[in-house]
Amino acid sequence: QVQLVESGGGLVQAGGSLRLSCAASGRTFSRYVMAWFRQAPGKGREFVAAINWSVGNTNYADSVKGRFTISRDNAKNTVYLQMNSLKPEDTAVYYCAATATSAIFLYTTESKYPYWGQGTQVTVSS
């Protein structure tokens, strides 16, 4: 059973930084793609970033390119999302997601990810 537990959310001023963590357990994740999605109040869930656990290639939404960085720590089975230069429009619940795949392609559609964490709130004040 795959379990994903997010942490690191909070309240930060615009221009500040936060690092989210996603602790993964229940599998060997070398053949998984891990992703971050977010959902703002009244909006649908949107793709933020993804990483192939074994290859390490990454993909980002245009809205976060150059500000956010996704990475993973194999020893800790943890995926991170470093968020810099935060904006009020980054306010959302951030979710970690996972999918088993042998492909290098990094899915950006939430329906491709069967495993989800409970989410962590990020609030950016202006």
C-alpha distance (Angstrom), angle and dihedral (degrees) to the residues before:
residue distance angle dihedral
Q1 . . .
V2 3.79 . .
Q3 3.77 114.2 .
L4 3.79 124.7 -170.9
V5 3.79 121.4 -171.9
E6 3.80 120.2 -174.0
S7 3.78 126.0 -157.9
G8 3.78 139.9 162.3
G9 3.78 102.0 70.8
G10 3.78 123.0 134.8
L11 3.77 147.8 121.1
V12 3.80 118.5 -51.7
Q13 3.79 135.9 165.1
A14 3.78 121.4 -111.1
G15 3.78 110.2 -81.8
G16 3.79 92.4 29.6
S17 3.79 131.2 114.7
L18 3.79 139.0 -122.1
R19 3.79 133.4 179.4
L20 3.77 118.4 -146.0
S21 3.80 121.5 -158.8
C22 3.78 130.2 -157.0
A23 3.79 114.9 -164.4
A24 3.79 109.9 -157.8
S25 3.81 126.1 -161.0
G26 3.78 141.7 161.8
R27 3.79 98.8 58.6
T28 3.74 144.7 44.3
F29 3.76 100.3 -100.6
S30 3.78 100.3 -160.7
R31 3.82 90.4 109.7
Y32 3.77 97.0 43.1
V33 3.77 135.7 101.1
M34 3.78 113.0 -140.9
A35 3.77 122.8 -159.2
W36 3.77 144.8 178.1
F37 3.79 121.8 -137.2
R38 3.79 129.4 176.8
Q39 3.77 137.2 -155.3
A40 3.78 122.6 -158.3
P41 3.81 121.2 -159.9
G42 3.79 110.7 -74.5
K43 3.80 93.5 5.5
G44 3.78 137.3 98.3
R45 3.77 124.9 -102.6
E46 3.80 112.4 -84.2
F47 3.77 134.0 -163.5
V48 3.80 117.0 -106.5
A49 3.81 109.2 168.9
A50 3.80 142.8 -26.3
I51 3.79 138.5 -163.2
N52 3.78 134.0 -166.6
W53 3.79 104.1 -128.8
S54 3.80 97.7 -144.1
V55 3.80 102.5 32.9
G56 3.79 96.9 34.4
N57 3.80 97.1 -141.8
T58 3.79 114.2 148.4
N59 3.78 141.0 -155.4
Y60 3.80 130.2 -163.2
A61 3.75 139.0 -167.3
D62 3.80 111.6 -110.9
S63 3.80 90.2 -118.2
V64 3.81 92.6 64.0
K65 3.81 103.2 32.3
G66 3.77 111.6 127.9
R67 3.83 92.2 15.7
F68 3.80 105.2 59.1
T69 3.80 128.8 51.7
I70 3.80 126.3 -166.8
S71 3.80 118.9 -156.9
R72 3.78 140.7 157.6
D73 3.79 137.5 -140.0
N74 3.79 109.8 -148.4
A75 3.79 94.3 -165.8
K76 3.80 92.5 54.0
N77 3.83 96.8 36.3
T78 3.78 86.7 -130.5
V79 3.78 133.7 135.9
Y80 3.79 120.7 -155.5
L81 3.77 136.1 -157.8
Q82 3.78 112.4 -159.5
M83 3.79 108.3 -161.8
N84 3.79 119.0 -165.6
S85 3.80 133.0 173.6
L86 3.77 89.6 23.3
K87 3.79 119.3 -160.1
P88 3.81 130.8 -158.4
E89 3.80 88.2 -110.3
D90 3.82 88.7 63.3
T91 3.81 88.0 69.7
A92 3.79 107.3 121.2
V93 3.77 146.1 106.9
Y94 3.79 106.2 -80.9
Y95 3.79 119.5 -146.1
C96 3.78 131.4 -164.5
A97 3.81 115.7 -142.6
A98 3.79 136.4 -176.2
T99 3.78 139.2 -164.7
A100 3.77 132.5 -179.3
T101 3.78 112.4 -124.8
S102 3.78 141.5 149.3
A103 3.79 90.7 -152.1
I104 3.77 125.1 98.6
F105 3.79 91.4 -144.1
L106 3.80 112.1 108.8
Y107 3.78 112.2 -137.3
T108 3.79 118.0 -135.8
T109 3.81 96.4 -174.1
E110 3.79 117.8 94.0
S111 3.82 92.5 -142.5
K112 3.82 88.3 67.8
Y113 3.80 91.5 63.4
P114 3.82 115.9 75.3
Y115 3.80 96.7 178.2
W116 3.80 123.9 67.2
G117 3.76 139.3 172.5
Q118 3.78 125.0 -134.8
G119 3.81 94.7 -102.7
T120 3.78 135.6 -117.7
Q121 3.80 125.5 -124.9
V122 3.80 120.0 -119.8
T123 3.79 117.0 -172.2
V124 3.79 121.6 -176.0
S125 3.79 116.2 -166.7
S126 3.79 122.6 -153.7
